[in-house]
Amino acid sequence: MKKILIIQSAFIGDVVLATGIAETLHRQYPDAQIDFLLRKGNEGLLKNHPFLQNVWVWDKKKNKQLNLLRLVATVRRQRYDAVINAHRFASSGLITYFSGAAFKAGFDKNPFSFCYQNKVPHILSVPYEKAPLHETDRNHALIAPLTSLKKCLPRLYPSHDDQEQVALYQSQPYVCIAPSSVWWTKQFPAEKWASLINDIPSAYTVYLLGAPGDDVLASRIIQMVQHPKVVSLCGKLNFLASAALMKGAAMNYANDSAPLHFATAVQAPMTAVFCSTVPAFGFTPLSQQGKVVEVAERLNCRPCGLHGRKACPEGHFKCAQEITNKQLLWWISKQI
């Protein structure tokens, strides 16, 4: 196996989780060229990656179809031995189909799955299942015919510059919170984040992380808190610098969203707050000091969907409102 392409053109967290495949394949085939294809905007996750050689970028926002066809041609010219498609939709299936690779793998939900030599069912475990499949397990099933090695965890590689950028914020103990989510019912409410921050000991600085557009939410949270040291870094750090900052935190908090996977990828402590979605879907933190916090009561309305909703269908949002600060501050006694 000399040339391998991994495709994951979905969202930030999906790309992070797919890096576990790259880790395992690199161990199995240390001399192989491993490339990665992703959507424009996510390429910063793989900047200066030590063993990914080419990162192909698909711009979906401008000339989407034309750019897709160009990528199809680019991939075909590379003459890959294997294409591993961790994306479940038709666009990536088209790239895989025309790649010319002798070995193609992907999930059965992809419309082009008929061309795969290894077609894997994408199974979501039922809520409250005791041993659910993690997304990294599903991803590694794609490469099962190529390697018998134990699966590797996802990994990101912050550079020296990334680490230097965040060193300024690391002189005192700190906690990081990534308060935002694309989906409203995945997002712990602002007033609940503010309540948590007020109960975090004043010895810790609290950094709020996110994209530039998340600064509005961060400002709203800051206006509600009495904690003396809360700083918004939304829009000020790139992906890898954010991961580097999270690695040194006493604790990190995130919704069921991409930042919790950053923690896995740098083995940072993480408390993941699951509101409308459930851990059984397979997107929980895998870092050694990782914990899921969710409402204690088994609500009949939860989960209300795979990705979350724009509003609580029941109108009460108990899956978030009934999570307590005591649950969230489980780690404090171990630190002080």
C-alpha positions in Angstrom: 0.0 0.0 0.0 1.8 3.1 -1.3 -0.8 5.8 -1.7 -3.9 6.3 0.5 -6.6 9.0 0.5 -9.0 9.7 3.4 -12.1 11.6 2.6 -14.1 13.5 5.3 -15.7 16.6 3.8 -18.3 17.1 6.6 -17.9 19.3 9.6 -15.0 20.2 12.0 -15.6 17.4 14.5 -16.0 14.8 11.8 -12.6 15.7 10.4 -11.0 15.5 13.9 -12.5 12.0 14.5 -11.3 10.8 11.0 -7.7 11.6 12.0 -7.7 8.4 14.0 -7.8 6.5 10.7 -4.7 8.4 9.5 -2.9 7.5 12.7 -3.6 3.8 12.4 -2.8 3.6 8.7 0.5 5.4 9.3 1.5 2.9 11.9 0.6 0.0 9.5 2.2 1.6 6.4 4.8 4.0 7.7 6.3 4.6 4.2 2.9 5.2 2.5 1.8 8.6 1.2 -1.4 9.5 3.1 -3.5 12.3 1.9 -6.7 13.9 3.2 -9.7 15.6 1.5 -11.9 18.0 3.4 -14.1 21.0 2.9 -12.7 24.5 2.7 -12.5 26.1 6.2 -11.4 22.9 7.9 -7.9 22.7 6.4 -6.4 24.5 9.4 -7.0 21.4 11.5 -4.3 19.6 9.6 -1.8 22.3 9.1 1.8 21.1 9.5 0.6 17.5 10.1 3.7 15.4 10.4 2.7 12.6 8.0 -0.2 13.8 5.9 1.4 14.9 2.6 -1.4 16.5 0.6 -4.6 18.1 1.9 -7.1 18.5 -0.8 -9.7 21.3 -0.2 -13.2 21.4 -1.6 -14.7 24.9 -1.7 -18.4 24.2 -1.3 -19.5 27.9 -1.1 -18.3 29.1 -4.5 -18.6 27.2 -7.7 -19.4 24.1 -5.6 -20.1 21.7 -8.5 -17.2 22.9 -10.7 -14.8 22.5 -7.8 -16.1 19.0 -7.1 -15.5 18.0 -10.7 -12.0 19.4 -10.4 -11.3 17.4 -7.3 -12.6 14.3 -9.0 -10.0 14.8 -11.8 -7.2 15.6 -9.2 -7.9 12.5 -7.2 -8.0 10.3 -10.3 -4.6 11.6 -11.4 -3.1 10.6 -8.1 -3.6 6.9 -8.8 -4.4 6.0 -5.1 -4.1 2.4 -4.0 -6.9 2.9 -1.5 -9.6 5.5 -0.9 -11.2 5.5 2.5 -14.4 7.6 2.5 -15.7 8.4 6.0 -18.3 10.8 4.5 -21.7 9.4 3.9 -23.1 11.5 1.1 -23.1 11.5 -2.7 -20.4 14.1 -3.4 -17.7 12.1 -1.7 -19.0 8.9 -3.2 -18.6 10.4 -6.6 -14.9 11.2 -5.9 -14.4 7.7 -4.6 -16.1 6.1 -7.6 -14.0 7.8 -10.1 -10.7 7.6 -8.1 -9.6 4.4 -9.9 -8.4 3.0 -6.6 -8.2 -0.8 -6.3 -9.5 -0.7 -2.7 -12.5 1.6 -1.9 -14.2 1.7 1.5 -17.1 3.7 2.8 -20.4 3.5 4.6 -23.4 1.8 3.2 -25.6 5.0 3.4 -23.5 6.6 0.6 -25.3 6.4 -2.8 -22.1 5.2 -4.4 -21.5 2.4 -1.9 -22.1 -0.2 -4.7 -18.5 0.5 -5.8 -16.9 -0.2 -2.4 -14.8 -3.2 -1.7 -15.5 -2.7 2.0 -19.0 -1.5 2.6 -19.7 -0.8 6.3 -23.0 -0.1 7.9 -23.2 3.1 9.8 -24.9 1.9 13.0 -26.1 4.4 15.6 -26.6 2.7 19.0 -29.9 3.1 20.7 -30.2 5.6 23.6 -28.8 4.4 27.0 -27.1 1.3 25.4 -24.4 0.2 27.8 -21.7 -0.4 25.2 -22.4 1.9 22.2 -20.3 2.1 19.1 -18.2 5.2 19.0 -17.7 7.1 15.7 -14.0 6.1 15.8 -15.1 2.5 15.9 -17.3 3.0 12.9 -14.4 4.8 11.1 -11.9 2.0 11.9 -14.3 -0.6 10.5 -13.6 1.0 7.1 -10.0 0.1 7.2 -10.4 -3.3 8.9 -9.3 -5.3 5.8 -6.1 -3.2 5.6 -4.8 -3.5 9.2 -5.2 -5.6 12.3 -3.6 -3.0 14.5 -5.4 -1.6 17.6 -7.3 1.5 16.7 -5.5 4.8 17.3 -7.2 7.8 18.8 -7.8 11.0 16.8 -4.9 13.4 17.1 -4.2 17.0 16.3 -0.7 18.6 16.1 -0.5 22.2 17.4 2.7 23.8 16.2 5.3 25.6 18.2 3.8 28.8 17.1 0.4 27.7 18.3 1.8 26.9 21.7 3.7 30.2 21.9 0.5 32.1 21.0 -1.4 30.6 24.0 1.5 30.7 26.5 0.4 34.2 27.4 -2.8 32.8 28.8 -1.3 29.9 30.8 0.5 31.6 33.6 -2.3 30.9 36.1 -4.7 27.9 36.5 -7.6 28.2 34.0 -10.7 26.5 32.7 -11.9 26.7 29.0 -15.5 26.7 28.0 -16.7 26.5 24.4 -20.3 27.6 24.9 -21.7 27.6 21.4 -23.3 25.0 19.1 -24.8 25.3 15.6 -28.0 23.6 17.0 -30.0 25.3 19.7 -31.0 22.2 21.5 -27.4 21.0 21.6 -26.3 24.2 23.3 -26.3 24.5 27.1 -28.1 27.8 27.8 -26.1 31.0 28.4 -27.6 31.5 31.8 -26.6 27.9 32.8 -23.0 28.6 31.6 -23.0 31.8 33.7 -24.3 29.9 36.7 -21.5 27.3 36.3 -18.8 30.0 35.9 -20.0 31.7 39.1 -19.4 28.4 41.0 -15.9 27.9 39.6 -13.3 29.0 42.2 -11.8 32.4 41.6 -8.4 30.9 41.5 -9.2 29.9 38.0 -9.3 32.2 35.0 -12.2 31.2 32.7 -11.6 31.4 28.9 -14.5 31.3 26.5 -13.5 29.8 23.2 -15.2 29.9 19.8 -15.4 31.4 16.3 -15.7 35.1 15.7 -19.4 34.9 15.5 -19.6 33.3 19.0 -18.3 36.5 20.7 -21.9 37.8 21.0 -22.8 34.8 23.1 -19.6 35.1 25.1 -20.3 38.7 25.8 -23.8 37.9 26.9 -22.5 35.2 29.3 -19.8 37.6 30.7 -22.5 40.2 31.4 -24.3 37.7 33.7 -21.4 36.5 35.8 -19.8 37.7 39.0 -16.6 35.7 38.6 -13.7 38.1 38.6 -11.7 36.5 35.8 -13.6 35.6 32.6 -12.1 36.4 29.2 -13.6 35.8 25.7 -11.1 34.5 23.2 -13.7 33.9 20.5 -12.3 34.5 17.1 -8.8 35.1 18.5 -7.4 31.6 18.3 -7.2 29.2 15.3 -8.3 25.6 15.7 -4.9 24.3 16.7 -4.1 27.1 19.1 -7.5 26.5 20.8 -6.5 22.8 21.1 -3.1 23.8 22.6 -4.8 26.0 25.2 -7.3 23.3 26.1 -4.5 20.8 26.6 -3.2 22.9 29.6 -6.5 23.6 31.2 -7.6 22.2 34.5 -10.9 21.4 32.8 -12.6 22.1 29.5 -16.3 22.3 28.9 -18.1 21.9 25.6 -21.5 20.9 24.2 -21.9 17.8 21.9 -19.8 19.6 19.3 -16.4 19.9 17.7 -14.4 21.3 20.7 -15.0 18.1 22.7 -13.2 16.2 20.0 -10.3 18.7 20.2 -9.9 17.5 23.8 -9.7 13.9 22.6 -7.2 14.8 19.9 -4.7 16.4 22.4 -5.7 14.2 25.5 -7.1 17.2 27.4 -9.5 16.9 30.3 -13.1 17.4 29.0 -16.6 17.6 30.5 -19.0 17.2 27.6 -22.5 18.6 28.2 -25.1 16.5 26.3 -28.5 18.2 26.1 -30.9 16.9 23.4 -28.5 14.4 22.0 -27.3 11.2 23.7 -23.9 9.6 24.3 -25.1 6.4 22.6 -24.8 8.2 19.2 -21.0 7.7 19.6 -19.6 11.2 19.8 -18.3 11.2 23.4 -14.9 12.4 24.6 -12.1 9.7 24.6 -9.5 11.6 26.6 -8.4 9.9 29.8 -10.0 12.6 32.0 -13.2 12.8 30.0 -16.7 12.7 31.3 -20.2 13.1 29.9 -22.7 15.1 31.9 -26.4 14.7 31.1 -29.8 15.1 32.8 -30.3 12.4 35.4 -33.9 11.6 34.4 -34.6 9.5 31.4 -36.8 11.8 29.4 -39.2 10.3 26.9 -38.5 13.1 24.5 -34.7 12.6 24.5 -33.1 12.4 22.0 -35.4 14.6 19.9 -33.1 14.1 16.8 -29.6 13.1 15.7 -28.2 16.6 15.2 -30.4 18.7 17.5 -33.2 21.2 16.7 -33.8 24.9 16.4 -36.0 24.8 19.5 -37.2 22.3 22.1 -40.2 20.5 20.6 -41.7 20.1 24.1 -41.1 23.7 25.1 -39.5 22.9 28.5 -35.8 22.0 27.5 -35.5 19.9 30.6 -32.5 18.0 29.0 -30.5 21.2 29.6 -32.3 23.0 32.4 -32.1 20.1 34.8 -28.4 19.6 34.6 -26.8 20.8 37.8 -23.6 22.6 38.7 -22.8 19.8 41.1 -22.7 17.4 38.1 -20.5 19.8 36.1 -18.0 20.5 38.9 -17.2 16.8 39.6 -13.5 17.5 39.1 -13.0 20.3 41.6 -12.3 18.2 44.6 -9.4 16.5 42.8 -7.8 19.9 41.9 -8.0 21.9 45.1 
